[in-house]
Amino acid sequence: MRRAMTTLCAAMAVAVVLVGCGASTGLDGDLTDDWAALAPAGPFTPAAGVCQVANFTETVTLAAYAPVDCAAAHRVEAVHVGAFPVERAAPPAGGSTELRGAFADCDTKATGYVGDDWRAGRLRLAVALPSKPGWASGARWYRCDLIEVSTAEVGAVPVTRTGSLRDALKVASPLRLGCQRTGSAGRRGAQVLTPVGCATRHDAEFVGVWKAPDRPYPTRDADWAPFYTGCRSALARYVGVPDDDDLRYRSGVVIRPPGAGRWGVGDRGVRCYLWISDRSVTASLKGAGPAGVPVRTK
């Protein structure tokens, strides 16, 4: 009897083992073939709509990538991330068609992001690329970064800010360029512009952006003539006066074109300001019409 019980227990033990390893419902006994294969490691790609604490850099590495919520203090905001063709072997050089194309895309995306041409504010647009090791690993992105700067004039430095720039120029904002007071810089009559409230006496005002055609950067005085003509047209639209031969007798213009370096990457936006050299005013001249900016007789 004892031997029979031992045999029965052994049989039950074998049965339990067989059940555990057999093809019961939902199990096939293979512990590896139901797991999906891990995807191969891909190149790092930054995110759009996030901010960076550090200053802008032309190349971005994974080690230096530290995005923060834009509600925190930061200096750079990524407004868009685009891509170069995957088959491109090397990063685009300055002045290349590919880099100008990336800047043009960033220009459009940044304008949509803030709600107006970003040049209408104290903002600077820059294009960041992957580092050389990142490019070698397959990264083909470009990042469109907006930075608030201290001034739209020479000598601008990045500003540490809080809050996103999304829709920042859709409404009245301290970022937006407006009325200005001029001062001579002593260089062939060049003017230095200092922002003031429009109720304060001033003699200049931002009137818009003129997009220059895609041509070599001006090197002679004659090359700058189209820039003044383009800004005069922007002035006429802003004030509401005829864009005719009398316009030059109504107001002067101050132009702020991109520098040669930014021109090389595709920036063609020229900031335009009206300039009343014979008087000052205490209100904006937007929509003022011929009575607000009369033709000067002398």
C-alpha positions as CSV (number, residue, x, y, z in Angstrom):
1,M,0.0,0.0,0.0
2,R,2.8,2.4,0.9
3,R,4.6,1.6,-2.4
4,A,1.3,2.3,-4.3
5,M,1.0,5.7,-2.6
6,T,4.6,6.6,-3.4
7,T,4.0,5.7,-7.1
8,L,0.8,7.8,-7.1
9,C,2.5,10.8,-5.6
10,A,5.3,10.6,-8.2
11,A,2.8,10.5,-11.0
12,M,1.0,13.5,-9.7
13,A,4.3,15.4,-9.4
14,V,5.1,14.6,-13.0
15,A,1.6,15.7,-14.1
16,V,2.1,19.0,-12.4
17,V,5.4,19.6,-14.2
18,L,3.8,18.6,-17.5
19,V,0.9,21.0,-16.9
20,G,3.3,23.8,-16.1
21,C,5.3,23.3,-19.3
22,G,2.6,22.3,-21.6
23,A,0.6,24.4,-24.1
24,S,-2.2,25.6,-21.8
25,T,-4.4,28.6,-22.8
26,G,-2.3,31.7,-23.5
27,L,1.0,29.9,-23.0
28,D,3.2,28.2,-25.5
29,G,6.1,27.4,-23.3
30,D,8.5,29.7,-25.1
31,L,9.5,32.6,-22.8
32,T,11.3,34.6,-25.5
33,D,9.3,34.7,-28.8
34,D,6.4,36.8,-27.5
35,W,8.6,39.9,-26.7
36,A,9.0,42.5,-29.4
37,A,12.6,43.2,-30.4
38,L,13.9,46.4,-29.0
39,A,14.3,49.2,-31.6
40,P,17.9,50.2,-32.4
41,A,19.1,53.3,-30.6
42,G,18.3,56.4,-32.7
43,P,19.9,59.8,-32.9
44,F,18.9,62.4,-30.3
45,T,16.3,65.0,-31.5
46,P,15.3,68.0,-29.4
47,A,11.7,69.0,-28.7
48,A,9.9,72.1,-29.8
49,G,7.9,74.3,-27.5
50,V,10.4,74.0,-24.6
51,C,12.9,76.4,-23.3
52,Q,16.6,76.3,-22.4
53,V,18.3,78.1,-19.4
54,A,21.6,78.5,-21.2
55,N,22.5,80.9,-23.9
56,F,22.0,79.9,-27.6
57,T,24.6,77.7,-29.1
58,E,25.0,77.0,-32.9
59,T,25.4,73.3,-32.2
60,V,23.5,71.3,-29.7
61,T,24.8,68.1,-28.0
62,L,22.8,65.6,-25.9
63,A,25.0,66.4,-22.9
64,A,24.1,70.1,-23.1
65,Y,20.4,69.5,-23.8
66,A,18.5,70.5,-20.6
67,P,14.9,71.6,-21.5
68,V,12.8,73.4,-18.9
69,D,9.2,74.5,-18.7
70,C,9.0,78.0,-20.2
71,A,7.4,79.3,-17.0
72,A,10.9,78.9,-15.4
73,A,13.7,81.4,-16.0
74,H,15.3,80.8,-19.3
75,R,17.0,82.5,-22.3
76,V,16.1,80.4,-25.4
77,E,12.8,79.1,-26.6
78,A,12.6,76.4,-29.3
79,V,9.6,77.3,-31.5
80,H,10.1,74.6,-34.2
81,V,12.2,71.6,-35.1
82,G,12.6,70.8,-38.8
83,A,14.7,68.2,-40.7
84,F,17.3,68.1,-43.5
85,P,17.2,65.2,-46.0
86,V,18.4,62.0,-44.4
87,E,20.8,61.3,-47.2
88,R,22.8,64.5,-46.6
89,A,26.3,63.5,-45.7
90,A,27.6,66.6,-43.9
91,P,26.1,69.5,-41.9
92,P,25.2,72.5,-44.2
93,A,27.8,75.2,-44.3
94,G,27.1,78.9,-43.8
95,G,25.7,80.4,-46.9
96,S,24.5,77.1,-48.3
97,T,21.2,76.7,-50.0
98,E,20.2,74.1,-47.3
99,L,21.0,76.5,-44.4
100,R,19.1,79.4,-46.0
101,G,16.2,77.0,-46.5
102,A,16.2,76.1,-42.8
103,F,16.3,79.8,-41.8
104,A,13.4,80.6,-44.2
105,D,11.4,77.8,-42.6
106,C,12.3,79.0,-39.1
107,D,11.4,82.6,-40.1
108,T,7.9,81.5,-41.1
109,K,7.4,79.3,-38.1
110,A,8.7,81.9,-35.6
111,T,6.4,84.6,-37.1
112,G,3.4,82.2,-36.7
113,Y,4.5,81.3,-33.2
114,V,4.6,84.9,-31.8
115,G,1.7,86.2,-33.9
116,D,3.6,88.8,-36.0
117,D,6.9,89.2,-37.7
118,W,9.3,88.4,-34.9
119,R,11.4,91.4,-36.0
120,A,8.6,93.6,-34.8
121,G,9.8,92.9,-31.3
122,R,13.0,92.7,-29.3
123,L,13.6,89.2,-30.6
124,R,16.4,87.4,-32.4
125,L,15.9,84.2,-34.4
126,A,18.7,81.6,-34.6
127,V,19.1,78.2,-36.1
128,A,20.8,75.4,-34.1
129,L,22.2,72.3,-35.6
130,P,23.3,68.9,-34.3
131,S,26.9,68.6,-33.2
132,K,29.4,66.7,-35.5
133,P,29.1,63.5,-33.4
134,G,25.3,63.9,-33.5
135,W,25.3,64.3,-37.2
136,A,27.6,61.3,-37.6
137,S,25.1,59.2,-35.6
138,G,22.3,60.1,-38.0
139,A,20.8,63.4,-36.6
140,R,19.4,65.6,-39.4
141,W,17.3,68.1,-37.5
142,Y,17.5,71.9,-37.2
143,R,16.0,73.8,-34.3
144,C,14.5,77.3,-34.6
145,D,15.3,79.3,-31.4
146,L,13.9,82.6,-30.4
147,I,15.7,84.8,-27.9
148,E,14.5,88.0,-26.2
149,V,17.3,90.6,-26.4
150,S,17.9,93.8,-24.5
151,T,17.6,96.0,-27.6
152,A,17.0,95.8,-31.3
153,E,20.1,98.0,-31.8
154,V,23.8,97.1,-31.9
155,G,25.1,95.6,-28.6
156,A,22.0,93.5,-27.8
157,V,22.4,90.8,-25.2
158,P,20.1,87.9,-24.3
159,V,17.5,88.6,-21.6
160,T,16.6,86.0,-19.0
161,R,12.8,85.8,-19.0
162,T,9.9,83.8,-17.8
163,G,6.9,82.8,-19.8
164,S,6.5,81.5,-23.3
165,L,6.8,83.7,-26.4
166,R,3.8,82.0,-28.0
167,D,1.4,84.7,-29.3
168,A,3.6,87.4,-27.5
169,L,3.2,89.9,-30.4
170,K,-0.5,89.3,-31.0
171,V,-1.3,91.8,-28.2
172,A,0.3,94.9,-26.8
173,S,3.6,93.9,-25.2
174,P,6.8,95.5,-23.9
175,L,8.6,93.3,-26.5
176,R,7.0,95.2,-29.4
177,L,9.0,98.0,-31.1
178,G,7.3,101.3,-31.1
179,C,8.2,105.0,-30.6
180,Q,11.9,106.0,-30.5
181,R,14.1,108.9,-29.8
182,T,17.0,109.4,-32.1
183,G,20.5,110.5,-31.3
184,S,23.5,110.9,-33.6
185,A,26.2,108.3,-33.6
186,G,28.6,110.5,-35.5
187,R,28.9,108.1,-38.5
188,R,27.7,109.9,-41.6
189,G,24.5,111.0,-39.8
190,A,23.7,107.5,-38.5
191,Q,21.0,107.5,-35.8
192,V,20.9,105.7,-32.5
193,L,17.4,104.7,-31.5
194,T,16.2,104.7,-27.9
195,P,12.7,103.3,-27.1
196,V,10.3,105.7,-25.3
197,G,6.6,105.7,-24.7
198,C,4.7,107.3,-27.5
199,A,3.3,110.0,-25.1
200,T,6.9,111.1,-24.5
201,R,8.4,113.5,-27.0
202,H,10.0,111.5,-29.8
203,D,11.0,111.8,-33.4
204,A,11.0,108.2,-34.7
205,E,8.8,105.2,-34.8
206,F,9.0,101.6,-35.9
207,V,6.8,101.2,-39.0
208,G,7.3,97.6,-40.1
209,V,9.6,95.1,-41.9
210,W,10.7,95.1,-45.5
211,K,11.9,91.8,-46.9
212,A,14.9,92.4,-49.2
213,P,15.3,90.3,-52.3
214,D,17.8,87.4,-52.3
215,R,20.9,89.1,-53.6
216,P,24.5,89.6,-52.5
217,Y,25.0,91.7,-49.3
218,P,25.4,95.4,-50.1
219,T,29.0,96.7,-50.3
220,R,28.5,100.1,-51.9
221,D,26.4,103.1,-51.1
222,A,24.3,102.6,-54.2
223,D,23.5,99.0,-53.1
224,W,21.6,100.4,-50.1
225,A,19.1,102.5,-52.2
226,P,16.5,99.7,-52.6
227,F,16.5,99.3,-48.8
228,Y,15.4,102.9,-48.3
229,T,12.8,102.6,-51.0
230,G,11.4,99.5,-49.4
231,C,11.2,101.1,-46.0
232,R,9.6,104.2,-47.4
233,S,6.8,102.0,-48.8
234,A,6.4,100.4,-45.3
235,L,6.3,103.9,-43.8
236,A,3.5,105.0,-46.3
237,R,1.4,102.0,-45.4
238,Y,1.9,102.5,-41.7
239,V,1.1,106.2,-41.6
240,G,-1.5,106.1,-44.4
241,V,0.0,108.5,-46.9
242,P,0.6,108.1,-50.7
243,D,3.7,106.2,-51.6
244,D,4.9,108.8,-54.1
245,D,7.7,111.2,-54.8
246,D,6.5,113.5,-52.0
247,L,7.0,110.8,-49.4
248,R,10.7,111.7,-48.9
249,Y,9.6,115.3,-48.0
250,R,7.2,114.0,-45.4
251,S,9.6,111.9,-43.3
252,G,13.0,110.4,-43.4
253,V,13.7,106.7,-42.7
254,V,16.1,104.8,-40.5
255,I,16.8,101.3,-41.7
256,R,18.1,98.4,-39.6
257,P,19.2,95.6,-42.0
258,P,20.6,92.2,-40.8
259,G,24.4,92.1,-40.6
260,A,26.5,90.3,-43.2
261,G,26.7,87.2,-41.1
262,R,22.9,86.9,-40.7
263,W,22.5,87.8,-44.4
264,G,24.7,84.8,-45.2
265,V,22.3,82.4,-43.5
266,G,19.3,83.8,-45.2
267,D,17.9,86.7,-43.1
268,R,16.4,89.3,-45.4
269,G,14.2,91.2,-43.0
270,V,14.9,94.9,-42.6
271,R,13.5,96.8,-39.7
272,C,12.1,100.2,-40.8
273,Y,11.6,103.4,-38.8
274,L,10.1,106.8,-39.8
275,W,12.2,109.7,-38.7
276,I,11.0,113.3,-38.4
277,S,14.1,115.4,-38.4
278,D,12.5,118.8,-37.9
279,R,10.2,118.3,-35.0
280,S,9.0,115.8,-32.3
281,V,5.6,114.4,-31.5
282,T,3.8,113.0,-28.4
283,A,1.6,110.3,-30.1
284,S,2.0,107.4,-32.4
285,L,1.8,108.3,-36.1
286,K,0.1,105.0,-37.1
287,G,-2.8,105.9,-39.4
288,A,-2.2,109.6,-38.9
289,G,-2.5,110.3,-42.7
290,P,-1.2,113.3,-44.6
291,A,-2.2,115.7,-41.8
292,G,0.0,113.8,-39.3
293,V,3.0,113.8,-41.6
294,P,2.6,116.8,-43.9
295,V,4.9,117.5,-46.9
296,R,7.7,119.8,-45.7
297,T,8.2,122.9,-47.9
298,K,11.8,123.4,-46.8
